[in-house]
Amino acid sequence: MEDIITLDYGSGGKKTSSLIEETILPLLGNPALDELGDGAVVEGAEKLVFSTDSFVVSPYFFPGGDIGKLSVCGTVNDVAMQGGIPKYLSLGLIIEEGLPAEHLKRIIGSVSRTAEEAGVRVVTGDTKVVEKGMGDGIFINTSGIGVLACPGLSPKNIRPGDKVIVSGTIGDHGTAVMLARNPDLVKGDLKSDCKPLNRLAQALYGLGEDLRVLRDPTRGGVATTLCEFVQGSGNCVILDESALPVSPKVMSACDILGLDPLYCANEGKLLAVVAPERAADALALLKDIPGGEDAAVIGEITDAHPGKVLVKTRFGALRILAKLAGAQLPRIC
Amino acid sequence: MNSESSVYKLMEVCGTHTMAIARAGIRQLLPQNVRLISGPGCPVCVTDQSELDAVLDLSMEKDVIIAGYGDMLRVPGSTRGDSLARRKSLGARVEIVFSPVDAIGIAQREPDKQVVFLGIGFETTAPGTAMAVKLAKERGVENFSVLCLLKRVEPVLRGLAKDPDFDIDGFLCPGHVAVITGADSFGFIPRELGLPAVVSGFEPEDLIRSCSMLLSQIREGRAELENQYKRAVTSEGNLLALKTMEEVLEPSDCRFRGMGTVPLGGFSIKPEYRKFDAKARFGLEYKDVPEPAGCRCGLVIQGKIEPAGCPLFGRVCTPADPVGPCMVSSEGSCAAAYKYSWEE
């Protein structure tokens, strides 16, 4: 291996093989992947959950994670939110020539560790190298297959009286990445919450039909996900502002940047809507698992204002939360 | 107060106040006969369309990098949908910065480019902009310039008060501006306009307290300047910041969106620093353009109508596809009304 990835590594020839054999297989190898076939043959199940996601985060190393960790978490979490126990991943790498080989190794190392943490295996993959200027270091696509364990999760199950639960503090990933992009602006040790959620999700599957829906509030944040839960329905979410878990560091960063943590991306948190009589059980289940310690009931479903998400402010007033329009931009002063 | 049936209108001048009021739902908490009117204090909203058009044209020039605050990215030019964000997709170099000094950094890293910082804002951002011009001169960063679109609060408030339709009972004065200019800079409101004025902070508690102070003045028939935001605002302001501004900037006539030219309503760069004035460097001219059909941003900015009073509000004009600047800036009255209110 050379010290940087050149176009030759995407040629499909010897150099491609060396990249796969020296960088990928030592870290991600398993019987299905080691075959290096055109696809992997894996154990089946009656019902599968299948999901895909692409990752273009900039910078590709950020406090609390990197694009490798993110690419595993993103797809694992999507499968888990749909009621699946994630098993297998594909890994598609699009590398910009000039990427230091050391960076690639670190990223694949993260993929490896995170896959192990989540209990999934990378069983098939692809590598392309594009010319300098055609990418931002590295882009990754992952697809994931899981075995359906908790069928029927859907916003359609939500009914008045249900409780809304978040598994921990909100806005950590979005603010950490924003600060990583602008290191001169605010000094702080904010970390992304990037984390596989399948164990937290699986803990809740036991609630059966009392678990209405699960979603990980990534881009657009908690506000946008909740809007998706109730839009077009007869339900309304009333959030309790004082119950929202936001770390003081994230709150300060948001104040300075003019952002709202409710709209900041999360990569290691789930939102669950559960039947009111099981809310305490759900909280206890989440709090018992690493990453769920700060879980909290943050709101309730009513039929008061159909299709709307409202926040009860600390002062008792109600304000509306709409879906995020475009990217959050830092403001002037 | 005269009677329970009278309606009292308080104007919050600052865009950050507008947003904080909406976010905490303060309008719902006030008595029915107390109305909060948003004034012309969102710097993005009051930036004239002709100036935006000039910026958009400039962004397409070869080797030009536009650097500015994030709010400016989506403000539409006179052509619907045209914005710096769109120009960026078409190949323009547009960089979001948090401080004008960051823009100098870009200029130093890319010496073969012309970096133009969009100097937007009131007295709050003016000292930082002035400091950047000074720094660029000291460091000899010749490829850096500032397009000075800075505004001054006092002339625009005087302009509002002169309007025959002006009907405001008291002012919530902008705390951030007052940090720089000093609380006393708002003394003209009681002294010359005969109205109560309270310099207010930005926490919901600050704003509720300031409203209460204004209402007490109205009830007791007083018109005084009071400073609620004493933990940050002194009487005389930040003298170092004021000195820097005076060194680099001078008051000049200035266009305000929907209000026309306000005498001495803005700042321009002094002749000694003309070299760093992007308007001069690129020979920019601002061409008069009509406001977009139906857009009432001008009236909203002057507090004459509320956002919902605009026929485009929430129908044609939304944060995702804004027609006027009040909908695009995070501090704009229309964006605040759209984002946070639901039954007002």
Interface residues (C-beta under 8 A of the other chain):
Chain A: N182 D184 L185 L257 G258 H305 K308 L310 T313 R314 F315 G316 A317 L318 R319 I320 A322 A325 G326 L329 P330 R331 I332 C333
Chain B: T16 A22 R23 A24 G25 I26 R27 Q28 L29 P43 V44 Y69 G70 D71 M72 L73 R74 A85 I96 F98 S99 D102 G105 I120 G121 T124 T125 H176 P204 I208 T318 P319 A320 S329 S330 E331 Y338 K339 Y340 S341 W342
